[in-house]
Every structure is written in C-alpha cells, then in structure tokens.
Amino acid sequence: MTDYADPSAIITIERHILEEQSIHPEATGTLTNILYDLALAGKVIASKTTRAGLAEILGRTADVNVQGETVMKLDRFADLTVVRLTDHTGRLAGLASEENVDFLPIPKQYPMGKYLLVFDPLDGSSNVDFNMPVGTIFGIYKRLKESGPVSVDEFFQPGRNLVASGYIAYGTSTMFVYTAGHGVHGFTLDPSVGEFLLSHPNIKIPKAKYFSVNLGYQMYWSRGVQLYTEYLQGHGGGVKPLSLRYLGTLVSDFHRNLLAGGVFYYPADSKDPKMPAGKLRLLYEANPLAFIAEQAGGYASNGNGPILDIKPNSLHQRTPLYIGDKELTAKVEEFIRGQDE
Ligand code: AFP
C-alpha cells in the first residue's frame, strides 16, 4: 500500500474531471462520465496487458487454454472492453474503432446519447509479445444531428470539433492523459489503491530533445522528408542534432516526446502502393493526439497543414503525421513545399 504523506494533496481523476466540468455551468456531466468510463476501461485493459506474457502458460490467442476457455486476442479484448463499458450508458450515440470495419450504433435496448466515441483500442499491439509498451487512444465528438439514427457522415468531423481526447499508456506504469480543451493533464494509476491520481498537471511540451521515426523506411520517403530528417540530425546547422528514439507504438513515442520534448513522424511513403499516405489513421490516432499536442503548446501536421483541419472522408482513412514540438513540426511543411511540390 502506498504511503501518502499528505492525503489532502491527492487529486483523483474523478475529482479533476468534475472540477473541469464546473468551468462549464451548462455542462450536464455526460462528458465527465464518458471520460470516467474510459478511465475504468483503461484499468481493465491494464490488468490484462500486465498478464500478456502468461499467454504461453495459459494458452495462446485463439487457442483453448488449460481451463478449456478460448483466449481472446488482446486488441479484441481491449475493443470489447471499451464497447461494453460505454455502449449502454445513454451517453453515446455511436462508436468507431480500429477493430471494426463499420461504426457501431448503440444497441436498440439502450438509450442514445449525444456523443460519438472514436478509438484505437490497443495501439502497438504487435509489440505485446515482446513486453513493449502499448496504448489506447480516444476522441470524443458531439454528434451533428439532434436525434434519430446516427449516420457515418457524423463521424467525418475535423479534429477541430473534438470535445475531448486522450490516451491510456500501458508502460512501466499505466497513465491516463486527456484534454477537454483546458490544457493536458496526466494521471498515473496507483495499482495499490486502483485509482488514477493526478501526477502531471497542465503538461507543456518542453524544448525538443528527440526525434522519432522509422528510419528503416528512409528509402521510401520523398526528397523533402529526407532533407527534413537531415535537418533534425543537425545537417546544415539549423538545429543541434536530436537524439533518435523509436518504439513503434505511436502512443508511447508520442507520450515520451510530450514529456521530454520532441517530434514524431510517420510520413507518406512509397513502401506499399496501397498505403501512399503512410500507416496511421486520421480519425482515431492522428486527430486525438493532435488535439493533445496543440493543447500542450505543440502542433500536428500532415506535411501540408494542420491535421485538425482535415475533414475525414472515411472511418479508416490514413494520413501522414508529424507531431510534437511546434516549430520543428511546422518546419516539415517548408521542406515539403520546397522540394516535393
Ligand atoms: P500495430 O498496432 O499493428 O502494432 O501498429 C502500431 C502503429 O500503427 C503505430 O503505433 C506505430 O507508430 C506504427 O504502427 C509503427 O509502424 P512501423 O513498424 O511501420 O514503424
């Protein structure tokens, strides 16, 4: 059990979100409760990710374990956890996630709410087998229509419309980081009391130390992106060379750069002609993190302009993503304009 020197200094996630709600006298508490539902989902998923290595003993994914039960894939489990904890509450009108081709309407037996939830249930899931960090990313929009069945177009809102966004990072500890448009706040799960406690209030991105990109794919990048990379490495003397850090889990790479200072990018590339815009998804990966970056004093670009200004045209649309330190991220647009257009 954690020994808290001064219990009055403890701020739980519930208290913090409630206090933020009081900034808006018209608020009904619905958004507060969605965030709280997601924090609970984070705790449930964290309790599974920490046991992921035991699959070898308990039975592999899609196999039958020693108790005769089927072991569910962790990303499927994370998806179901978020859906099951949010679809019956009367707070949401629909959900869209990386795991489902179409959006999920609210089942008929439950009341409909006014918010839409987009999420990536387990970002970096290919890292699970190697005990590397993973994360859940989410974004919350107001639905566009007042009532009636939800249509897919309602999900095609630019990131600027986000009411709140955040992520849960499952690393050496579990952290819940969110913004509702009043700064970015981080909470660390204390497993001994089972609660997220405010550990990183009002996060602002410090001076850049790192750049994060899969350099293995450099040969597939445009000339502008190659030169931008050289710029970050200090060639030409524009900046002091940055240190390279790349985990291959967007949430974790972003989280480190948010706290330590840096820029992450996954550019458009020619590696796979079916994915000319790179690998990352606009709706439930780029947009939620872009909102966080801007609220923390940073910026997110697709190489031509702000991520948050793009109007999506499909649920699983991909986008190049440059995100983090404001100046360094904006710089890529100069290189791309100068070389690639
Ligand atoms: P998975 O969820 O399939 O592991 O993909 C994670 C991801 O979309 C993102 O989190 C990483 O930044 C990116 O892939 C890493 O991809 P590369 O292996 O192509 O660098």
Boltz pocket constraint, residues with backbone or C-beta under 6 A from the ligand:
constraints:
  - pocket:
      binder: B
      contacts: [[A, 122], [A, 123], [A, 124], [A, 125], [A, 126], [A, 127], [A, 214], [A, 248], [A, 249], [A, 250], [A, 251], [A, 266], [A, 279], [A, 280]]
      max_distance: 6.0
